[in-house]
Amino acid sequence: MDVNEAVEMVTVPPGRVTLSDRRTQRSWQAELAPYRLAPHPVTQEQYAQVTGLRPSTAQGDRLPVEGVSWLDAVRFCNAWSTQQGLTPAYRLPGDAESVEWDTTADGYRLPTEAEWEHACRAGTTAARYGPLDEIAWHRGNSAERIHSVGGRQPNSWGLYDMLGNVWEWCWDVYDAEVYGTYRVLRGGGWFDERWSCRASVRRRSHPTFRIDDVGFRVARTVPAPAALPSDQAARLNG
């Protein structure tokens, strides 16, 4: 992979997703504009090309990178954006609490929790977008090891490994009142039981923790259509 070449990404259509929090018993809806999402988690080859590092416990170019913290993931997004001449999405003045997201930037970023779940479901309403053994590596079929990306069937939008293989970092804080800066993880991993590999399951971790079943995939914001000059808009509306 040449880091100067843009990765092919899936354009996810707009939609609405309902999220819920088990502790507070609260549910809320999120309205989503179109966005782009990588078809699979960032691989070890991609991570090494951008950062020069191979932090993962298991080694293999096509394996998802793991052993990366949330802060590692946002730094990767900025580095890859810079290498491709895109505007970095994050301002990183210090620790995780001070990271700021420039929502107008065209560079790589982490998906929000709502974007992740909307993309995972791909228009479905069941717990999973297909039979689990066909779409995900989990404890029951993984031989308790990580697997190359894209080895199971994708969802109907062409996204692979949304469930199983590695948990994926999202942008969002999990529950600031109880867990402070802990960030959201989604999707389940290669060592998880079947019940963890569902579209709605949430996990959390500190943004500096590195774990051998946690990786990430990148997203990009779709630019809003440019407004027409007032004279053209008047002619179209007239």
C-alpha positions in Angstrom: 0.0 0.0 0.0 1.3 3.5 -0.9 0.4 5.8 1.9 0.1 8.6 -0.7 -2.8 6.9 -2.3 -6.3 7.4 -0.8 -7.8 4.3 0.5 -11.0 3.2 -1.2 -13.9 3.9 1.2 -17.6 3.0 1.3 -20.0 6.0 1.1 -22.5 5.3 3.9 -26.0 6.7 3.2 -27.7 9.1 5.6 -30.0 7.7 8.2 -31.1 7.5 11.8 -30.0 5.3 14.5 -31.2 4.7 18.1 -28.6 4.4 20.8 -29.1 3.3 24.4 -27.2 3.3 27.6 -27.6 0.4 30.0 -26.7 2.2 33.2 -29.0 5.2 32.8 -31.7 3.2 30.8 -31.7 6.2 28.4 -32.2 5.9 24.6 -31.6 8.6 22.1 -31.7 9.0 18.3 -29.0 10.4 16.1 -29.6 11.8 12.6 -26.7 11.1 10.3 -25.6 12.8 7.1 -23.6 10.7 4.5 -20.1 9.9 5.4 -17.3 7.5 4.2 -16.0 4.5 6.1 -13.1 2.2 5.4 -14.3 -1.3 4.3 -12.2 -3.0 7.0 -10.2 -2.1 10.1 -6.7 -0.6 9.6 -4.2 -3.3 8.9 -0.8 -3.7 10.3 0.7 -2.9 6.9 -1.2 0.3 6.7 -0.3 1.3 10.3 3.4 0.6 9.7 3.5 2.5 6.4 2.1 5.6 8.1 3.8 5.4 11.5 6.8 3.1 11.1 5.5 1.0 14.0 4.2 -2.5 14.4 2.7 -2.6 17.9 0.6 -5.7 17.5 1.1 -9.0 19.5 0.3 -11.2 16.4 2.2 -10.2 13.3 0.9 -10.1 9.7 0.4 -7.4 7.1 -3.3 -8.2 6.5 -4.1 -8.7 10.2 -5.9 -5.8 11.9 -3.5 -3.6 13.8 -4.2 -4.1 17.6 -2.5 -3.0 20.7 -3.2 0.6 19.8 -4.8 3.1 22.1 -7.5 5.6 21.2 -4.8 8.3 21.2 -2.7 6.1 18.9 -5.7 5.9 16.6 -6.4 9.6 16.4 -2.6 10.3 15.9 -2.6 7.8 13.0 -5.6 9.6 11.5 -3.8 12.9 11.5 -0.6 11.5 10.2 -2.2 9.7 7.3 -4.3 12.8 6.5 -1.1 14.9 6.4 0.7 12.4 4.2 -2.2 12.6 1.7 -2.5 16.4 1.7 -5.8 16.3 3.6 -6.8 18.6 6.5 -6.2 16.7 9.8 -9.4 16.2 11.7 -7.9 16.5 15.2 -6.2 19.1 17.3 -3.9 17.4 19.8 -2.6 19.9 22.3 -2.0 17.4 25.0 -3.9 14.5 26.6 -7.2 12.8 25.6 -9.3 15.3 27.5 -8.0 18.1 25.3 -8.3 16.5 21.9 -10.6 18.5 19.6 -12.4 17.4 16.4 -12.6 19.8 13.5 -15.9 18.6 12.0 -15.2 20.5 8.8 -11.9 18.8 8.1 -11.7 16.4 5.1 -9.0 14.1 6.7 -9.3 10.7 8.2 -11.0 10.3 11.6 -12.6 7.8 13.9 -16.3 7.2 13.3 -18.8 8.4 15.9 -20.6 5.7 17.9 -23.8 6.4 15.9 -22.0 6.3 12.6 -20.4 3.0 13.6 -23.8 1.4 14.5 -25.6 2.7 11.5 -22.9 1.3 9.2 -22.8 -2.0 11.0 -26.6 -2.5 10.7 -26.6 -1.5 7.0 -30.3 -1.0 7.0 -31.1 -4.1 9.1 -32.8 -4.2 12.5 -31.7 -7.5 14.0 -28.8 -8.0 16.4 -26.5 -8.9 13.5 -26.5 -8.3 9.7 -26.1 -12.0 9.0 -25.4 -15.5 10.5 -22.6 -14.8 13.0 -20.3 -17.6 11.8 -20.4 -16.3 8.3 -19.8 -12.7 9.1 -17.5 -12.6 12.1 -14.5 -14.2 13.8 -15.5 -14.8 17.5 -14.4 -17.1 20.2 -16.4 -20.0 18.8 -14.8 -20.1 15.4 -11.5 -18.1 15.6 -9.3 -20.7 17.2 -8.7 -17.9 19.8 -6.6 -15.9 17.4 -6.9 -12.8 15.2 -7.6 -13.2 11.5 -6.8 -11.3 8.3 -9.3 -8.6 7.4 -12.0 -9.4 4.9 -12.1 -13.1 5.6 -15.8 -13.2 6.5 -18.8 -12.0 4.5 -19.4 -8.3 4.4 -22.7 -6.6 5.2 -24.9 -5.4 2.3 -23.0 -2.1 2.2 -19.7 -3.8 1.5 -18.3 -3.4 5.0 -16.2 -6.3 6.4 -15.5 -7.3 10.0 -18.0 -4.9 11.6 -18.5 -7.7 14.1 -15.8 -9.8 15.5 -12.0 -9.9 14.9 -11.2 -6.7 16.8 -13.2 -4.2 18.8 -13.1 -0.8 17.2 -12.4 2.6 18.8 -15.1 5.3 18.3 -14.8 9.0 18.8 -17.3 9.2 21.7 -16.8 9.4 25.4 -18.6 6.4 27.0 -20.1 7.8 30.1 -18.3 10.9 31.5 -20.2 11.0 34.7 -19.0 7.6 35.8 -16.0 6.7 33.6 -14.5 10.1 32.8 -12.5 10.1 29.6 -13.1 6.4 28.7 -14.0 6.0 25.0 -16.4 3.8 23.3 -15.5 0.4 21.7 -17.8 -1.4 19.3 -18.1 -4.7 17.4 -16.7 -7.5 19.5 -13.5 -9.4 19.0 -11.8 -12.7 18.2 -11.9 -13.8 21.9 -15.5 -12.7 22.7 -18.5 -15.0 23.2 -21.3 -14.8 20.7 -23.4 -12.4 22.7 -20.7 -9.7 22.5 -20.8 -9.7 18.7 -24.0 -7.7 18.2 -24.6 -4.3 16.6 -25.8 -2.7 19.8 -23.1 -3.9 22.3 -20.9 -1.3 23.8 -17.6 -1.6 25.6 -15.3 1.1 27.1 -11.6 1.6 27.7 -9.3 4.4 28.8 -7.9 6.3 25.8 -4.3 5.4 26.6 -4.9 1.6 27.1 -3.6 -0.8 24.6 -5.2 -4.2 24.3 -4.6 -7.2 22.0 -8.2 -7.4 20.7 -8.8 -3.7 20.0 -8.2 -1.9 16.7 -10.0 0.8 14.6 -11.2 1.7 11.2 -11.1 5.2 9.7 -13.9 7.4 8.5 -14.1 10.7 6.5 -16.6 13.4 6.4 -18.5 14.0 3.1 -18.2 17.7 2.3 -21.6 19.5 2.3 -22.7 20.6 -1.2 -21.5 24.1 -2.0 -24.2 26.8 -1.9 -25.2 28.2 -5.2 -24.6 31.9 -5.8 -27.7 34.0 -5.0 -28.4 34.8 -8.7 -28.3 31.1 -9.7 -30.5 30.1 -6.8 -33.0 32.8 -7.7 -33.2 31.6 -11.3 -33.7 27.9 -10.1 -36.4 28.9 -7.7 -38.0 31.4 -10.0 
